[in-house]
């Protein structure tokens, strides 16, 4: 036998896969191998989305609020000519005007509208009121066209129509209370005409 002493190096054994600490279990070795095969380090966790998908009930409530703003408080069906007050620009008045009758246009009526200050509302201002990718420059619906006019002009026209209506009522009252010349007046309670005033809705014919 040789008397040469065997020299052993002191210190830790080399760790597996270049780790500083020794592998403690078989599961850790398998995890290390899977990371090498996939090309990614074993200790890197998959990236999770930072934002979760919106709750379906919250999304439904938001959509319902949007639809209610467009449709209005319609109970029986949808009002095709409903316009939200928030949609109308300040200082302007929106109204639906006749565009066609049985598919035919009325140029004379369109000229009268223009002379009265009414102009078509551009479809580019309210794209939600028209089909997607429409070629129409105006907002059309069931033979009607959406038009606008300065609110100052429409208010003056309403005041004029109210004065005209009151004058007509006073004129009729004078005719009922008047008598021919040379006859007795109708001031007595027994012969004085009884005039009653009331307001009631006008019936709208169904299609």
Number of C-alpha atoms within 10 A of each C-alpha: 3 4 5 6 6 5 6 6 6 6 6 9 10 11 11 12 12 8 9 11 11 13 14 8 8 9 10 11 14 12 13 18 15 13 15 13 10 9 9 12 14 16 9 8 8 6 6 7 7 6 6 7 8 8 8 9 9 10 11 11 11 12 12 12 11 12 11 13 15 17 17 14 11 10 7 6 7 11 13 9 13 13 18 12 11 9 12 12 11 10 10 13 18 21 16 18 18 19 20 16 11 7 9 9 13 12 11 9 13 17 11 11 17 14 10 13 13 22 18 20 19 15 18 14 12 12 13 10 14 17 10 8 7 11 9 12 13 19 21 21 15 12 15 16 18 22 22 20 20 16 14 11 15 18 12 11 12 11 11 11 12 12 10 11 12 11 12 12 12 11 11 12 14 11 10 14 15 16 12 7 7 6 8 10 13 14 11 9 8 8 10 13 14 10 8 5 5 4 5 5 5 6 6 6 5 4 3
